[in-house]
Amino acid sequence: MIRIEALAKAFVAPGAGPKGLGALTLRRTAPRIVHAVKDVNLHAPDGHITGLLGPNGAGKTTSLRMLAGLISPDAGRISVDGIDVTAQPRAALARMGVLSDARGLYPRLTARENIVYYGRLQGMDRDAAHARAEALAQMLEMRALLERRTEGFSQGERMKTALARALVHDPANIVLDEPTNGLDVLATRALRDSLRWLRTPEGGAKCIVFSTHIMQEVERLCDSVVVVAHGRTVAAGTVPELLAQTQQQDFEEAFVKLAFVDELEVSA
């Protein structure tokens, strides 16, 4: 189970600060602060796929990087199975498998070597990591890839390998940041099928957080949705609940009404 409560994060914009030429400062400007995340809230239970839906720049990736312990929040709380990510990042990360927007495979290693290496980093012995790589290759239909170097892999092949690497230690919680970007139809369908199985009791009743800006992915895959816009959670519920809330029949129209309310008011 993953909980994010009142999360906030700001950054100093690149290039902000004193302007000068050599030792001579021509003028000084106050640093420009960008509030990437202002108030994001999310509750993702076990055996459930929770969609984190928002336009580009809404704060999805920044929120997930804080969840993964890569950056520290300015405010708010993040917990994984009751473990505070900020206070105990290593313990929390041991309970998660994270597939980020940067796949980060080692190109000179085979798919198997990438998976086993990550398993070893997670504290698994070599035999257990190899056995797990075999099981994941069967589940993700990637046995033909195991002994190939990842250099030259297609986007779909890279996604499968990166997902197997994230799952090698059998984490209770899976975090995916826009995993279908660049995938073809068959690779996207295979990913959906894998995630649906992982949320079942047979698949381990995983807690899955799925970040995307694609409405069709949410409709087809997610049990519930958290909509973020301008760094804030603006709505949460199932797809039918959000349709009812916005009095829409088309989910894309409902999303626009929820995520772009400020823009719609300006244009009205």
C-alpha positions as CSV (number, residue, x, y, z in Angstrom):
1,M,0.0,0.0,0.0
2,I,1.3,3.5,-0.9
3,R,0.1,6.7,0.6
4,I,1.1,10.2,-0.5
5,E,-0.2,13.1,1.6
6,A,0.0,16.8,1.0
7,L,3.2,16.4,-1.0
8,A,5.0,19.6,-2.2
9,K,8.3,20.3,-4.0
10,A,9.8,23.5,-5.4
11,F,13.0,24.1,-7.5
12,V,15.1,27.0,-8.4
13,A,14.7,27.5,-12.1
14,P,17.9,27.0,-14.2
15,G,19.6,30.3,-15.0
16,A,17.9,32.2,-12.2
17,G,20.0,34.4,-9.9
18,P,22.7,37.1,-10.4
19,K,23.5,38.2,-14.0
20,G,27.0,39.2,-14.7
21,L,30.0,39.3,-17.0
22,G,33.2,38.1,-15.4
23,A,33.6,39.7,-12.0
24,L,31.2,42.6,-12.9
25,T,27.6,42.0,-11.9
26,L,25.3,44.0,-14.1
27,R,22.2,43.4,-12.1
28,R,20.7,41.0,-9.7
29,T,17.4,39.2,-10.0
30,A,15.6,37.2,-7.4
31,P,15.8,33.4,-8.1
32,R,12.7,32.2,-9.9
33,I,11.0,29.4,-7.9
34,V,9.1,26.7,-9.8
35,H,6.5,24.9,-7.6
36,A,6.5,21.5,-9.5
37,V,4.4,19.8,-6.8
38,K,2.1,21.8,-4.5
39,D,-0.4,19.5,-2.9
40,V,-0.5,15.9,-4.3
41,N,-2.5,13.2,-2.4
42,L,-2.8,9.6,-3.4
43,H,-3.9,6.3,-1.7
44,A,-3.0,3.1,-3.6
45,P,-4.2,-0.1,-1.9
46,D,-3.0,-3.6,-2.5
47,G,-4.5,-5.7,-5.3
48,H,-5.4,-2.5,-7.1
49,I,-4.1,-0.5,-10.1
50,T,-4.2,3.2,-9.3
51,G,-3.7,5.6,-12.2
52,L,-1.9,8.9,-11.7
53,L,-3.3,10.9,-14.6
54,G,-2.3,14.4,-15.6
55,P,-1.1,16.5,-18.5
56,N,2.6,16.9,-19.2
57,G,4.2,19.2,-16.5
58,A,1.4,18.4,-14.0
59,G,3.9,17.0,-11.4
60,K,3.5,13.3,-11.9
61,T,7.2,12.4,-12.5
62,T,8.4,14.7,-9.7
63,S,5.9,13.0,-7.3
64,L,7.1,9.6,-8.3
65,R,10.7,10.5,-7.9
66,M,10.0,11.6,-4.4
67,L,8.1,8.3,-3.8
68,A,11.3,6.5,-5.1
69,G,13.5,8.5,-2.7
70,L,15.4,10.2,-5.4
71,I,14.6,13.7,-4.2
72,S,13.3,14.9,-0.8
73,P,9.9,16.6,-0.5
74,D,9.6,20.1,0.9
75,A,6.4,19.1,2.7
76,G,4.0,16.2,3.0
77,R,4.5,12.5,3.8
78,I,5.0,9.4,1.7
79,S,4.7,5.9,3.1
80,V,5.1,2.4,1.6
81,D,3.4,-0.3,3.6
82,G,3.6,2.0,6.6
83,I,7.3,2.8,6.1
84,D,8.1,6.5,5.9
85,V,10.1,7.0,2.7
86,T,12.0,10.1,3.9
87,A,12.9,8.6,7.3
88,Q,13.7,5.0,6.0
89,P,14.3,5.2,2.3
90,R,16.2,1.9,2.0
91,A,13.5,0.0,3.8
92,A,10.8,1.6,1.7
93,L,12.7,1.0,-1.6
94,A,13.0,-2.7,-0.7
95,R,9.2,-2.9,-0.8
96,M,9.0,-1.3,-4.3
97,G,9.8,-2.0,-7.9
98,V,10.2,1.2,-9.8
99,L,10.1,1.6,-13.6
100,S,11.1,5.2,-14.2
101,D,10.9,7.2,-17.4
102,A,14.6,6.5,-18.0
103,R,15.0,2.7,-18.6
104,G,18.7,2.8,-17.7
105,L,19.7,-0.6,-19.0
106,Y,23.3,-1.5,-19.3
107,P,23.7,-2.0,-23.1
108,R,26.7,-4.4,-23.0
109,L,24.9,-6.8,-20.7
110,T,22.3,-9.3,-21.8
111,A,18.7,-9.0,-20.6
112,R,19.4,-11.8,-18.1
113,E,22.5,-10.1,-16.8
114,N,20.7,-6.8,-16.3
115,I,17.9,-8.6,-14.3
116,V,20.3,-10.7,-12.2
117,Y,22.6,-7.8,-11.4
118,Y,19.7,-5.8,-10.1
119,G,18.5,-8.8,-8.1
120,R,22.0,-9.1,-6.5
121,L,21.8,-5.4,-5.6
122,Q,18.5,-6.2,-3.8
123,G,20.3,-8.8,-1.7
124,M,19.3,-11.9,-3.6
125,D,21.8,-14.8,-4.0
126,R,22.9,-15.6,-7.5
127,D,20.8,-18.8,-7.9
128,A,17.6,-17.1,-6.7
129,A,18.2,-14.2,-9.0
130,H,18.7,-16.5,-12.0
131,A,15.5,-18.5,-11.1
132,R,13.5,-15.3,-10.8
133,A,14.8,-14.0,-14.2
134,E,13.5,-17.3,-15.8
135,A,10.1,-16.9,-14.1
136,L,9.8,-13.3,-15.2
137,A,10.8,-14.1,-18.7
138,Q,8.0,-16.7,-18.9
139,M,5.5,-14.2,-17.4
140,L,6.5,-11.3,-19.7
141,E,7.0,-13.5,-22.8
142,M,10.6,-12.5,-23.2
143,R,12.5,-15.8,-23.1
144,A,13.9,-15.1,-26.6
145,L,15.5,-11.9,-25.2
146,L,17.3,-13.3,-22.2
147,E,20.7,-14.1,-23.7
148,R,20.8,-11.0,-26.0
149,R,22.7,-7.8,-25.2
150,T,20.2,-5.0,-24.6
151,E,22.1,-2.7,-27.0
152,G,19.9,-2.5,-30.1
153,F,16.7,-3.6,-28.3
154,S,13.4,-2.1,-29.5
155,Q,11.4,0.1,-27.1
156,G,9.1,-2.8,-26.3
157,E,12.0,-5.1,-25.6
158,R,13.7,-2.5,-23.4
159,M,10.4,-2.0,-21.5
160,K,10.0,-5.7,-20.8
161,T,13.6,-6.0,-19.6
162,A,13.3,-3.0,-17.4
163,L,10.0,-4.2,-15.9
164,A,11.5,-7.6,-15.2
165,R,14.4,-5.9,-13.5
166,A,12.0,-3.8,-11.4
167,L,10.1,-7.0,-10.4
168,V,13.1,-9.3,-9.7
169,H,12.9,-9.0,-5.9
170,D,9.1,-9.7,-6.0
171,P,8.2,-6.3,-4.5
172,A,4.7,-5.8,-3.0
173,N,4.4,-2.4,-4.7
174,I,5.1,-1.5,-8.3
175,V,5.5,2.1,-9.6
176,L,5.4,2.7,-13.3
177,D,6.1,6.2,-14.8
178,E,4.5,6.4,-18.2
179,P,5.6,2.9,-19.2
180,T,3.8,2.8,-22.6
181,N,5.6,5.7,-24.1
182,G,7.0,4.6,-27.5
183,L,5.5,1.1,-27.3
184,D,3.6,-0.5,-30.2
185,V,0.1,-1.9,-29.8
186,L,1.3,-5.5,-29.1
187,A,3.8,-4.4,-26.5
188,T,1.2,-2.2,-24.8
189,R,-1.3,-5.1,-24.7
190,A,1.3,-7.4,-23.2
191,L,2.2,-4.9,-20.5
192,R,-1.5,-4.4,-19.6
193,D,-2.0,-8.2,-19.4
194,S,1.0,-8.5,-17.1
195,L,-0.2,-5.7,-14.8
196,R,-3.7,-7.2,-14.6
197,W,-2.3,-10.5,-13.5
198,L,0.1,-9.0,-10.9
199,R,-2.9,-7.3,-9.1
200,T,-4.7,-10.6,-8.8
201,P,-4.2,-12.9,-5.7
202,E,-2.4,-15.4,-8.0
203,G,0.0,-12.6,-9.1
204,G,0.6,-11.5,-5.6
205,A,-2.1,-8.9,-5.2
206,K,0.4,-6.1,-5.9
207,C,-0.2,-2.5,-5.3
208,I,0.4,-0.8,-8.7
209,V,0.7,2.9,-9.3
210,F,0.6,3.7,-13.0
211,S,1.4,7.2,-14.2
212,T,0.2,8.3,-17.6
213,H,-1.3,11.1,-19.6
214,I,-3.2,8.7,-21.9
215,M,-6.9,8.5,-21.2
216,Q,-7.4,5.1,-22.9
217,E,-4.8,3.5,-20.7
218,V,-6.7,4.6,-17.6
219,E,-10.0,3.4,-18.9
220,R,-8.8,0.0,-19.9
221,L,-6.5,-0.7,-16.9
222,C,-7.0,1.3,-13.8
223,D,-9.3,0.5,-10.9
224,S,-9.2,4.1,-9.7
225,V,-7.7,7.4,-10.9
226,V,-6.0,10.3,-9.2
227,V,-6.0,13.4,-11.5
228,V,-3.3,16.0,-11.0
229,A,-3.0,19.4,-12.6
230,H,-0.7,22.3,-11.9
231,G,1.0,20.3,-9.1
232,R,-2.2,19.5,-7.2
233,T,-4.6,16.6,-6.9
234,V,-7.8,17.9,-8.4
235,A,-9.9,14.7,-8.4
236,A,-9.9,11.1,-7.4
237,G,-12.2,8.1,-7.9
238,T,-13.1,5.4,-10.4
239,V,-13.7,6.3,-14.1
240,P,-17.5,6.0,-13.6
241,E,-17.3,8.2,-10.5
242,L,-15.3,10.9,-12.4
243,L,-17.7,10.8,-15.3
244,A,-20.6,11.3,-12.9
245,Q,-18.8,14.1,-11.1
246,T,-18.2,16.0,-14.3
247,Q,-21.6,15.0,-15.9
248,Q,-19.8,13.7,-19.0
249,Q,-20.1,10.5,-21.0
250,D,-16.7,10.6,-22.6
251,F,-13.7,10.2,-20.2
252,E,-11.5,12.5,-22.3
253,E,-14.0,15.3,-21.9
254,A,-14.2,14.6,-18.1
255,F,-10.4,14.8,-17.9
256,V,-10.3,18.1,-19.7
257,K,-13.0,19.5,-17.4
258,L,-11.0,18.4,-14.3
259,A,-7.4,19.1,-15.3
260,F,-7.9,22.3,-17.4
261,V,-10.5,24.1,-15.3
262,D,-8.3,27.3,-15.1
263,E,-7.7,27.3,-18.8
264,L,-11.4,26.8,-19.6
265,E,-12.3,29.7,-17.3
266,V,-9.9,32.0,-19.1
267,S,-11.1,31.1,-22.5
268,A,-14.8,31.4,-21.5
